[in-house]
Amino acid sequence: MKTHIFVATDGSDTAAKAVDLAADLAARYDLDLTIGHVLHFGRPSEELQRMAHVEHMIEEVRAKAGVDFPNVPDTMLGLFAETRPGEESVRLVTLVGDEILRLAADQAANMGATKVKTMSSQGDTADAILDMAKEAGADMIVIGHRGLGRLKRAWLGSVAQKVLNTADCTVVSVR
């Protein structure tokens, strides 16, 4: 019997479906649920633009940032198009990640999951997902088949494919 589920989210529609499935299982069987997100430092600005657009997070992040920009950009593309000190950009990307996790945790709680934790990491997306799942003690990983990344394979995204091929536990890919 599974006792701990880890679900990865990037804020995409497919990731929301993965959170739904993981939360449903966690609620139904009273399992621990950890929701993880990989921070997108150094990702192409077009991917960051899509990530922010998916959940319309720029406005909330702008309010939380506490960074004194003369003109805070409306989009992640605008944020990274101009030269800004690295620390401020890192903080904004981190706040977007925090918002993605908050929304996913709320989604899981609304579905009845009661033992929900969140965590974030950085680096290679698939490796970070595997590392977070292991750190959480998960014996099941739930992941969307394709998230926000640019690479689109015919059947499965490259991150999901790598997680499926290398995980030491059960992996469920959600469409």
Residue frames relative to the residue before (quaternion, step in Angstrom):
aa qw qx qy qz dx dy dz
M 1.0000 0.0000 0.0000 0.0000 0.00 0.00 0.00
K 0.4426 -0.6815 0.5219 0.2594 3.54 -0.98 0.89
T 0.1757 -0.8106 0.5531 0.0784 3.56 -1.07 0.76
H 0.8033 0.1321 -0.0480 0.5788 3.59 1.17 -0.48
I 0.1443 -0.7937 0.5893 0.0426 3.55 -0.76 1.13
F 0.1394 -0.7413 0.6503 0.0904 3.54 -1.10 0.80
V 0.0387 -0.7857 0.6172 0.0138 3.58 -0.88 0.93
A 0.2849 -0.7570 0.5700 0.1444 3.54 -0.96 0.96
T 0.0164 -0.7987 0.6015 0.0027 3.56 -1.04 0.78
D 0.1279 -0.7648 0.6258 0.0843 3.51 -1.18 0.72
G 0.6199 -0.5656 0.3305 0.4320 3.57 1.28 0.20
S 0.5200 0.6503 -0.4127 0.3692 3.60 1.26 -0.05
D 0.6677 -0.4878 0.3757 0.4183 3.56 -1.30 0.23
T 0.6506 0.5112 -0.3194 0.4619 3.58 0.99 -0.81
A 0.6356 0.5149 -0.3290 0.4718 3.59 1.03 -0.75
A 0.6148 0.5388 -0.3505 0.4571 3.60 1.04 -0.69
K 0.6292 0.5137 -0.3304 0.4806 3.59 1.07 -0.70
A 0.6296 0.5209 -0.3315 0.4716 3.59 1.05 -0.74
V 0.6364 0.5105 -0.3250 0.4783 3.61 0.98 -0.81
D 0.6212 0.5450 -0.3407 0.4482 3.60 0.98 -0.81
L 0.6845 0.4792 -0.2903 0.4665 3.59 0.82 -0.98
A 0.6737 0.4973 -0.2994 0.4574 3.59 0.85 -0.97
A 0.6680 0.4978 -0.2995 0.4651 3.59 0.94 -0.87
D 0.6240 0.5359 -0.3345 0.4599 3.58 1.03 -0.78
L 0.6713 0.4832 -0.2944 0.4788 3.58 0.91 -0.91
A 0.6561 0.5139 -0.3150 0.4541 3.59 0.94 -0.89
A 0.6716 0.4865 -0.2977 0.4729 3.59 0.96 -0.84
R 0.6783 0.5237 -0.2893 0.4266 3.56 0.88 -0.99
Y 0.8052 0.2575 -0.1079 0.5232 3.59 0.97 -0.89
D 0.4360 -0.7292 0.4298 0.3057 3.58 1.31 0.33
L 0.3121 0.7648 -0.4916 0.2756 3.56 0.87 1.05
D 0.5381 -0.5663 0.5065 0.3652 3.52 -1.31 0.38
L 0.0932 -0.7853 0.6115 0.0279 3.56 -1.07 0.81
T 0.0551 -0.7648 0.6415 0.0227 3.55 -0.87 1.00
I 0.1868 -0.7645 0.6120 0.0776 3.53 -0.91 1.04
G 0.0704 -0.8268 0.5582 -0.0004 3.57 -0.72 1.07
H 0.0923 -0.7707 0.6295 0.0349 3.52 -1.21 0.66
V 0.2734 -0.7395 0.5932 0.1627 3.54 -1.03 0.85
L 0.3915 -0.7293 0.5181 0.2155 3.55 -0.68 1.15
H 0.3627 -0.7844 0.4824 0.1432 3.52 -0.92 1.00
F 0.1128 0.7890 -0.5904 0.1273 3.58 0.67 1.05
G 0.8406 0.1885 -0.1414 0.4876 3.55 -0.95 0.86
R 0.4428 0.6716 -0.4755 0.3560 3.60 1.22 0.26
P 0.6222 -0.5239 0.4034 0.4191 3.58 -1.15 0.43
S 0.5667 -0.6449 0.3934 0.3290 3.55 -0.92 0.89
E 0.5931 0.5673 -0.3777 0.4287 3.62 1.08 -0.56
E 0.6361 0.5095 -0.3300 0.4763 3.62 1.05 -0.73
L 0.6522 0.5050 -0.3184 0.4672 3.57 0.94 -0.84
Q 0.6014 0.5573 -0.3436 0.4579 3.56 1.08 -0.75
R 0.6764 0.4798 -0.2944 0.4751 3.60 0.86 -0.95
M 0.6323 0.5401 -0.3399 0.4393 3.59 0.95 -0.85
A 0.6942 0.4636 -0.2845 0.4713 3.58 0.81 -0.93
H 0.6481 0.5336 -0.3208 0.4386 3.57 0.99 -0.80
V 0.5937 0.6045 -0.3666 0.3844 3.59 0.97 -0.83
E 0.8156 0.2170 -0.1005 0.5269 3.57 0.81 -0.90
H 0.3843 -0.7440 0.4686 0.2815 3.60 1.26 0.13
M 0.2476 0.8401 -0.4451 0.1866 3.53 0.96 0.93
I 0.4819 0.7027 -0.4447 0.2762 3.58 1.11 -0.43
E 0.6562 0.5291 -0.3297 0.4252 3.61 0.86 -0.89
E 0.6841 0.4701 -0.2930 0.4745 3.59 0.89 -0.90
V 0.6546 0.5059 -0.3143 0.4655 3.56 0.98 -0.82
R 0.6040 0.5667 -0.3490 0.4385 3.57 1.01 -0.79
A 0.6802 0.4904 -0.2855 0.4640 3.58 0.94 -0.89
K 0.7175 0.4565 -0.2479 0.4641 3.59 1.05 -0.77
A 0.5406 0.6964 -0.3826 0.2764 3.56 1.15 -0.64
G 0.1460 -0.8109 0.5512 0.1318 3.58 0.87 -0.86
V 0.4893 0.6312 -0.4392 0.4115 3.56 1.20 0.55
D 0.3689 -0.7569 0.5038 0.1931 3.55 -0.85 0.98
F 0.0759 0.7754 -0.6163 0.1151 3.55 0.21 1.32
P 0.4877 -0.6431 0.4802 0.3434 3.61 -0.94 0.68
N 0.7806 0.0230 0.0043 0.6247 3.59 1.03 -0.79
V 0.2255 -0.7807 0.5676 0.1321 3.58 -0.10 1.26
P 0.4416 -0.7191 0.4643 0.2688 3.61 -0.75 0.99
D 0.5105 -0.6498 0.4793 0.2956 3.54 -1.25 0.52
T 0.7890 0.2294 -0.1000 0.5611 3.57 1.19 -0.46
M 0.6065 -0.5272 0.4358 0.4053 3.54 -1.29 0.30
L 0.5857 0.5706 -0.3698 0.4411 3.58 1.08 -0.67
G 0.6658 0.4942 -0.2911 0.4772 3.56 0.97 -0.88
L 0.6144 0.5646 -0.3401 0.4335 3.57 1.05 -0.75
F 0.7846 0.3397 -0.1714 0.4895 3.55 0.81 -0.99
A 0.5208 0.6333 -0.4232 0.3856 3.61 1.23 -0.12
E 0.7298 0.3608 -0.2165 0.5389 3.55 1.09 -0.66
T 0.5172 -0.6195 0.4819 0.3413 3.54 -1.22 0.44
R 0.0701 0.7758 -0.6203 0.0916 3.54 -0.76 1.09
P 0.6161 -0.5239 0.4137 0.4182 3.57 -1.17 0.42
G 0.5847 -0.6362 0.3911 0.3171 3.56 -0.94 0.95
E 0.6376 0.5587 -0.3360 0.4105 3.57 0.94 -0.85
E 0.6677 0.4959 -0.3066 0.4629 3.59 0.95 -0.81
S 0.6465 0.5039 -0.3192 0.4757 3.60 0.98 -0.78
V 0.6305 0.5285 -0.3254 0.4662 3.57 0.98 -0.83
R 0.6528 0.5178 -0.3192 0.4515 3.57 0.92 -0.86
L 0.6719 0.4917 -0.3075 0.4606 3.60 0.91 -0.84
V 0.6373 0.5048 -0.3325 0.4779 3.60 0.97 -0.79
T 0.6388 0.5234 -0.3204 0.4641 3.59 1.01 -0.79
L 0.6616 0.5009 -0.3085 0.4650 3.59 0.96 -0.81
V 0.6118 0.5177 -0.3513 0.4839 3.60 1.05 -0.68
G 0.6455 0.5164 -0.3146 0.4666 3.60 0.97 -0.83
D 0.6346 0.5234 -0.3225 0.4684 3.57 1.00 -0.82
E 0.6584 0.5060 -0.3078 0.4644 3.58 1.00 -0.81
I 0.6100 0.5344 -0.3464 0.4715 3.60 1.02 -0.75
L 0.6794 0.4847 -0.2897 0.4687 3.60 0.91 -0.90
R 0.6382 0.5291 -0.3330 0.4493 3.59 0.96 -0.82
L 0.6742 0.4944 -0.2967 0.4615 3.56 0.89 -0.94
A 0.6549 0.5021 -0.3115 0.4711 3.60 0.97 -0.80
A 0.6485 0.5076 -0.3204 0.4682 3.61 0.97 -0.80
D 0.6308 0.5142 -0.3267 0.4806 3.59 1.03 -0.75
Q 0.6276 0.5386 -0.3181 0.4635 3.56 1.01 -0.87
A 0.6709 0.4922 -0.2932 0.4708 3.59 0.92 -0.92
A 0.6563 0.5050 -0.3130 0.4651 3.59 0.93 -0.85
N 0.6421 0.5226 -0.3203 0.4605 3.59 1.01 -0.78
M 0.6776 0.4630 -0.2860 0.4946 3.58 1.17 -0.48
G 0.6532 -0.5658 0.2967 0.4064 3.58 1.28 0.09
A 0.4621 0.6529 -0.4731 0.3693 3.61 1.22 0.05
T 0.1958 -0.8285 0.5197 0.0720 3.57 -0.74 1.05
K 0.7365 0.3456 -0.2062 0.5437 3.60 1.18 -0.48
V 0.2096 0.8087 -0.5048 0.2172 3.54 0.47 1.31
K 0.0289 -0.7608 0.6483 -0.0066 3.53 -1.00 0.98
T 0.2062 -0.7586 0.5999 0.1487 3.55 -1.25 0.39
M 0.0254 0.7769 -0.6291 0.0042 3.52 -1.26 0.48
S 0.1500 -0.7717 0.6084 0.1088 3.55 -1.22 0.43
S 0.1032 -0.7656 0.6338 0.0388 3.48 -1.33 0.43
Q 0.2368 -0.7474 0.5915 0.1883 3.53 -1.29 -0.16
G 0.5321 0.6063 -0.4717 0.3560 3.53 -1.27 0.27
D 0.7754 -0.2413 0.2321 0.5354 3.55 -1.23 -0.49
T 0.5147 -0.7024 0.3924 0.2963 3.56 -0.65 1.13
A 0.6969 0.4648 -0.2924 0.4613 3.61 0.74 -0.98
D 0.6595 0.5016 -0.3161 0.4622 3.60 0.89 -0.87
A 0.6526 0.5100 -0.3186 0.4610 3.59 0.97 -0.82
I 0.6242 0.5258 -0.3377 0.4690 3.61 1.01 -0.75
L 0.6664 0.4959 -0.3002 0.4689 3.58 0.88 -0.92
D 0.6638 0.5051 -0.3029 0.4610 3.59 0.94 -0.85
M 0.6615 0.4939 -0.3126 0.4699 3.60 0.94 -0.84
A 0.6358 0.5257 -0.3331 0.4565 3.60 0.97 -0.82
K 0.6584 0.4987 -0.3067 0.4729 3.56 0.96 -0.86
E 0.6535 0.5159 -0.3089 0.4598 3.59 0.93 -0.90
A 0.6794 0.4863 -0.2857 0.4694 3.59 1.04 -0.76
G 0.4336 -0.6982 0.4616 0.3339 3.58 1.21 -0.41
A 0.3189 0.7834 -0.4804 0.2322 3.56 1.20 0.51
D 0.1931 -0.7592 0.6079 0.1296 3.53 -1.16 0.68
M 0.7350 0.2131 -0.2128 0.6075 3.56 1.32 0.41
I 0.1401 -0.7573 0.6331 0.0778 3.54 -1.06 0.86
V 0.1107 -0.7548 0.6434 0.0635 3.55 -1.00 0.90
I 0.0509 0.8047 -0.5818 0.1065 3.55 -0.79 1.09
G 0.4992 -0.6294 0.5024 0.3197 3.55 -1.14 0.64
H 0.5363 -0.6501 0.4261 0.3290 3.59 -0.99 0.75
R 0.7875 -0.0103 0.0013 0.6162 3.58 1.15 -0.49
G 0.1857 -0.8036 0.5597 0.0805 3.56 -0.80 1.03
L 0.8136 -0.2884 0.2229 0.4530 3.51 -1.00 -0.90
G 0.4669 0.7163 -0.4300 0.2899 3.60 1.22 -0.19
R 0.6070 -0.5924 0.4044 0.3423 3.55 -1.25 0.49
L 0.6612 0.5180 -0.3180 0.4397 3.58 0.98 -0.80
K 0.0142 -0.7972 0.6031 -0.0247 3.55 -0.71 1.08
R 0.1560 -0.7806 0.6011 0.0712 3.54 -0.50 1.19
A 0.6793 -0.5113 0.3368 0.4046 3.54 -1.23 0.41
W 0.8262 0.2288 -0.1012 0.5048 3.60 0.86 -0.88
L 0.8281 0.0492 0.0585 0.5553 3.54 0.93 -0.84
G 0.4862 -0.6596 0.4871 0.3020 3.58 -0.99 0.80
S 0.6382 -0.5729 0.3579 0.3693 3.57 -1.13 0.59
V 0.6318 0.5204 -0.3426 0.4612 3.63 1.02 -0.71
A 0.6735 0.4837 -0.3018 0.4705 3.59 0.82 -0.95
Q 0.6283 0.5440 -0.3304 0.4473 3.58 0.99 -0.82
K 0.6763 0.4853 -0.2950 0.4692 3.58 0.89 -0.93
V 0.6415 0.5091 -0.3312 0.4686 3.61 0.96 -0.81
L 0.6536 0.5171 -0.3110 0.4569 3.60 0.91 -0.90
N 0.7219 0.4681 -0.2507 0.4437 3.57 0.93 -0.89
T 0.8047 0.3329 -0.1496 0.4682 3.61 1.04 -0.61
A 0.5177 0.6552 -0.4268 0.3473 3.62 1.18 -0.26
D 0.4055 -0.7093 0.5334 0.2190 3.54 -1.20 0.69
C 0.7164 0.3782 -0.2341 0.5375 3.58 1.29 0.03
T 0.7111 -0.4106 0.3393 0.4590 3.54 -1.33 -0.08
V 0.0732 -0.7760 0.6258 0.0296 3.57 -1.01 0.85
V 0.1158 -0.7695 0.6264 0.0456 3.54 -0.93 0.99
S 0.1741 -0.7778 0.5994 0.0738 3.56 -0.77 1.09
V 0.2050 -0.8048 0.5531 0.0667 3.55 -0.72 1.14
R 0.2437 -0.7537 0.5945 0.1383 3.57 -1.04 0.85
